Amino acid sequence: MKYLNTALAAALCFAGTGVSFAQDSAASAPKVTAETAPPKLIVMVAVDQFSADLFAEYRGKFTGGLARLASGVVFPSGYQSHGATETCPGHSTILTGNHPAHTGIVANNYFDLSASRDDKRVYCAEDESVAGTTSGSGKYAASVKHLLVPTLGDLMKARDPRTQVVSVAGKDRAAIMMGGHQADELMWLVPTGLTSYRGTALSPVATQASSAIAAAMAEPRPGLTLPADCAAHDVAIPIDSKDGKGASVGTGRLARDGGNFRGFMASPEADGAVLATAAALRQTRKMGEGDTTDLLIVGLSATDYVGHTYGTEGSEMCLQMTGLDRELGDFFARLDASGVDYAVALTADHGGHDLPERNRQNAWPAAERVDRGLDADQLGKAVAEKLGLPQPLLYSDGPFGDMYLAKTLTPAQRKAASAELLARWRAHPQVEAVVTGEELAKHPISKRSPDVWSMMDKLRASYNPQRSGDFVVVLKPRVTPIPESGLGYVATHGSVWDYDRRVPMLFWRKGIAGFEQPNAVMTVDILPTLAGLIGLPVDATKIDGRCLDLLSGPATSCR
C-alpha cells in the first residue's frame, strides 16, 4: 500500500496497485437481485471521525476506494443518533443494531464508584476486575465484557459455527466493539506492532504483520507531497505552544521521526497497516471461500488522530483523505483479485468539528474553547467547600457529559449538592442544558427519524441506568471542551450536535445498482441491513435499528 514502507508491503505480499475506480469491473458483473445468493464475505469498515461533512467536502475528489463506495448505495445522512458521540459508544452501535443505552457502552470512560480498585474510572473496553489494572494510566486489561449485546459476528456464528469473524483496527475499542464476543482473531495497533487480549497469542500471519509494522514505525517518514487539490487547505492557524515560542496547524505534511507512534497513527500509514493486515488474514484464512458467509471487520483510526491533532480543515486532513481513498482502493483491488463475492459497508463511529481558532477565521466567530471553571474537579471542589461537604464530590471525564456524585453523601447532602451544581451549570453561558439521570430514565427511547430528535431523545439513547451519571451536561454548539489549543489535541467531538452525529453510510457489492437516499438513517440500521443481505434472522424486538433495502425498485434485500 502506498504509505507502507517496502518491508511491510513485501512481508504481507501486498504491494500497492494504484488502482482507481475507473479500473473496477463492477459494470460487467451480473446484476444483484433479490434472488442473488448471499455474498460469501461481508467487509465492515469503520473510519473513525469520518463525518458526513468530510464525506461531502471530499466526495468529488475521490478516485479510489471511496469513489467505488460512493457509486453504490449511499446514505449521506447517516446518524450516530445518540448524544455521547465518542469512539466506543459509536463503534458499539455499528454491528449490534442497538443504541448505547442498550449496548451499555455509554462513553469511552464511565465511573463505577463501587469498584474495588482506587481508580473508579472504567474504560469501556477493559476488565477492571483484573488485579493491578487502572484505566487512567493505560495499564488496563482489554476486554469485551462491558458490551451487553451480541454483534453481527456473534449472531452469524450462532447460526453456523464455521463462520469466520476477524477484526483488525487501529484502536482496541474499535476492534473489540465491532468484533464482539466470538471473534476468531481480533487485534489492534500498538507501539510494538499488533496485539490482542492478554494471554492471546497472535496467529503466524498476524505475528509477521506485527513485526513488519513495528519495522515501519521505527523508520522516519518524510513529509508527504501535498496534492494540488489540497492547496486551499494549506493555511497556518496559530495555536498555543508549551515553549511559548508559538506554533501552528494547517500546513503540516505528516512527517514524523522514527519510533513516533502518535505520528504513525495520525497518517494514512496507520490505515494502510490495518488494511494490509486484514487482507493478509483474509487470504491466509481463505475467508469468503467456504460454504458460509464470513465477516471481516476493519477499524481505521487515522482520520480521528489527524482530526484531534490538527483539526479537520487543514492540509493534514486533506492528505489523510487522499491517502484513505487510495489505501481503500488498494485493499479492494486485493479483494477483487481473490475472486471472492464480497459486500462492503462503510460508516463512522462519530463525526467531528474543526478547532475554534480556524472556525473563527472561517465565518463562525462564536466558536470558543471551554471555560476551565467547568472542569468537574474544580467545580466539585468549589461546591464542596461552600457547603462543607466531603471531597471528592464530583466525578467526570471532562467538563461535559456524564457527572457522578460521590456515593458517600447523605440524602440531605446529596440534595444540597445537586441544587448548587444545577444552579451553577444552568447559569453558565457555555452550558446549553443539564439533565438529571432521573429525568432521562423516565424518557422513552425515540422511534422517530434521528434528524428530528429532541435533546432528551439524543441523551436518552446514551443513557444506561447502571452506568450513566447522575447528571448530563450539554455544552452549547461549537464550544470545544479542550481549554487550550496546545495540549496535543486541538479539536474533538462528543457533543449532541449534528456535526458530531452525522456520518455517511455506504454499501457496495459488485453488480448492485447504486442509488442515493438522502433521508436520515442510523448506524443501528447496519446490522439488520447486513443480516437481510445474508438471510440471517434477527429478532426485531431486541434491536433498535431496521433493515435498509439495498435494492432499487420493488424488490427488497431485507430477506
C-alpha positions, 0 to 999 in steps of 0.5 A: 500500500502506498504509505507502507514502507517496502518491508511491510508491503513485501512481508504481507505480499501486498504491494500497492496497485494504484488502482482507481475506480475507473479500473473496477469491473463492477459494470460487467458483473451480473446484476444483484437481485433479490434472488442473488445468493448471499455474498460469501464475505461481508467487509465492515469498515469503520473510519473513525471521525469520518463525518458526513461533512468530510464525506461531502467536502471530499466526495468529488475528489475521490478516485479510489476506494471511496469513489467505488463506495460512493457509486453504490448505495449511499446514505449521506445522512447517516446518524450516530443518533445518540448524544455521547458521540465518542469512539466506543459508544459509536463503534458499539452501535455499528454491528449490534443494531442497538443504541448505547443505552442498550449496548451499555457502552455509554462513553469511552470512560464511565465511573463505577464508584463501587469498584474495588480498585482506587481508580473508579474510572472504567474504560469501556473496553477493559476488565477492571476486575483484573488485579493491578489494572487502572484505566487512567494510566493505560495499564488496563486489561482489554476486554469485551465484557462491558458490551451487553449485546451480541454483534453481527459476528456473534449472531452469524456464528450462532447460526453456523459455527464455521463462520469466520469473524476477524477484526483488525483496527487501529484502536482496541475499542474499535476492534473489540466493539465491532468484533464482539464476543466470538471473534476468531482473531481480533487485534489492534495497533500498538507501539510494538506492532499488533496485539490482542487480549492478554494471554492471546497469542497472535496467529503466524500471519498476524505475528509477521504483520506485527513485526513488519509494522513495528519495522515501519514505525521505527523508520522516519517518514518524510513529509508527504507531497501535498496534492494540488487539490489540497492547496486551499487547505494549506493555511497556518492557524496559530495555536498555543505552544508549551515553549511559548515560542508559538506554533501552528496547524494547517500546513503540516505534511505528516512527517514524523521521526522514527519510533513516533507512534502518535505520528504513525497513527495520525497518517494514512500509514496507520490505515494502510497497516490495518488494511494490509493486515486484514487482507493478509488474514483474509487470504491466509484464512481463505475467508469468503471461500467456504460454504458460509458467509464470513465477516471481516471487520476493519477499524481505521483510526487515522482520520480521528488522530489527524482530526484531534491533532490538527483539526479537520480543515487543514492540509493534514486532513486533506492528505489523510483523505487522499491517502484513505481513498487510495489505501481503500482502493488498494485493499479492494483491488486485493479483494477483487483479485481473490475472486471472492463475492464480497459486500462492503459497508462503510460508516463512522463511529462519530463525526467531528468539528474543526478547532475554534481558532480556524472556525473563527477565521472561517465565518463562525466567530462564536466558536470558543474553547471551554471555560476551565471553571467547568472542569468537574474537579474544580467545580466539585471542589468549589461546591464542596467547600461552600457547603462543607461537604466531603471531597471528592464530590464530583466525578467526570471525564471532562467538563461535559457529559456524564457527572457522578456524585460521590456515593458517600453523601447523605440524602440531605447532602446529596440534595444540597449538592445537586441544587448548587451544581444545577444552579451553577451549570444552568447559569453558565453561558457555555452550558446549553442544558443539564439533565438529571439521570432521573429525568432521562430514565423516565424518557422513552427511547425515540422511534422517530427519524434521528434528524428530528430528535429532541435533546432528551431523545439524543441523551436518552439513547446514551443513557444506561441506568447502571452506568450513566451519571447522575447528571448530563451536561450539554455544552452549547454548539461549537464550544470545544471542551479542550481549554487550550489549543496546545495540549496535543489535541486541538479539536474533538467531538462528543457533543449532541450536535449534528456535526458530531452525529452525522456520518455517511453510510455506504454499501457496495457489492459488485453488480448492485445498482447504486442509488442515493437516499438522502433521508436520515438513517442510523448506524443501528440500521447496519446490522439488520441491513447486513443480516437481510443481505445474508438471510440471517434472522434477527429478532426485531424486538431486541434491536433498535435499528431496521433493515435498509433495502439495498435494492432499487425498485420493488424488490427488497434485500431485507430477506 
